[in-house]
Amino acid sequence: MGDVRREIEAVWRIEGVRIVASLAKVTGDLGLAEDVAQEALVEALSAWPRDGVPITPGAWLTAVAKRRVIDAWRRRSALDDRYAGIARDLPESIDAEWEPIDDDVLRLVFTACHPALSRESQIALTLRVVAGLTTEEIARMLLATVPAVQARITRAKKTLAAAGIPFETPDPAEWKGRLGAVLSVVYMVFTEGYAATAGERWVRPDLADEAIRLGRVVAGLLPREPEALALVALMDFQRARFAARETAAGAPVLLGDQDRSRWDHGQIARASEALRRADAAATARGVGRGAYALQAAIAECHAVAPSLEETDWERIVVLYEVLGRVAPSPMVELNRAAAVSMAVGPAEALVIVDDLERSGALSGSHVIPSVRGELLARLGRQEEARSELRRAAELTANKVQRGVLRAKAAALGSAG
């Protein structure tokens, strides 16, 4: 049973978003699509251990979910043209050919980012439906409570259903109006793949690669949009380092300890070219670099540096200062502090972090005590550093990250 459950989880991670997207296309109801997909998963947990895993598990789940759609419409006495159409198209065999359509996922993103929804609801709904993240994971990413995130997702689904918003890619004239939200959620999906907020893995390449794929599609739709091009560059710079970011056993390898020969230098070159094209598009429009272009420029500084010590930290500090004016956020300020610690020293960086903590920003997150612990250790304040690292370990929900923080705290105790 355990092996089958793990296989079901793996199938859902790979196929889940496309199953929901294809069901939403058929039903025109995102909430119903997600509900019947979950019901199909429950049925798989019962049937697959008994009957074996189907040859095409994605097709099996989709066919079962479509039958649940028919049942739901029957219960609602809604035997209209949609019901008749899906009944005609439903294959008799659940092993019929499985043909996921990538564009359905993009339609799902655009639907979830409809202007009828608030920005917070757009992001929460897309992370839940497209990235398949739990409400707990989304709450940690958005620095919100779990009930607040659940309420946003519920309201978003009700709004889409009440407004009769179609499941479709909007007309080209509407793309730009949704571009900011679409880019935001694509990058948040990527960041969850880059550094998972929970679970037993340090990185989730499947999420990161899906985000890059979506980003490339969006950039292809809007090839003159600087920020769409810049986001692709940013994700490529960061994805290029994945092979060196964890050991074969899945343990994290921090930036200073990474074998840079294992970085994908071809992907870094493609990212640099994408950033050049983003800069050219911005120049043609008469604007400066946006938030994603600035972050991509920071990532490029890391990607081309021969070592941690030879990184252009002064340039990174300047780029973070500009980013803080273009798109201010507590995380930008915390990253600036980390760069200042390398360019100037840990004492100056600690002042920034302490001010950030007093402001109440990032309260309840592990990131501030984690950075404080590192800075205090570099300043020789071992007992305080150990306490902060232990506090950070208790706050993180990622098992691998918790282990790293506890090991650092223990090492400081041994050194003391």
Secondary structure, 3 states (H helix, E strand, C coil): CHHHHHHHHHHHHHHHHHHHHHHHHHHCCHHHHHHHHHHHHHHHHHHHHHHCCCCCHHHHHHHHHHHHHHHHHHHCCCCCHHHHHHHHHCCCCCCCCCCCCHHHHHHHHHHHCCCCCCHHHHHHHHHHHCCCCCHHHHHHHHCCCHHHHHHHHHHHHHHHHHCCCCCCCCCHHHHHHHHHHHHHHHHHHHHHHHCCCEECCCCCHHHHHHHHHHHHHHHHHCCCCHHHHHHHHHHHHHHCCHHHCECCCCCECCHHHCCHHHCCHHHHHHHHHHHHHHHHHHHHHCCCCCHHHHHHHHHHHHHHCCCCCCCCHHHHHHHHHHHHHHCCCHHHHHHHHHHHHHHCCHHHHHHHHHHHHHCCCCCCCCHHHHHHHHHHHHCCCHHHHHHHHHHHHHHCEEHHHHHHHHHHHHHHHHHC
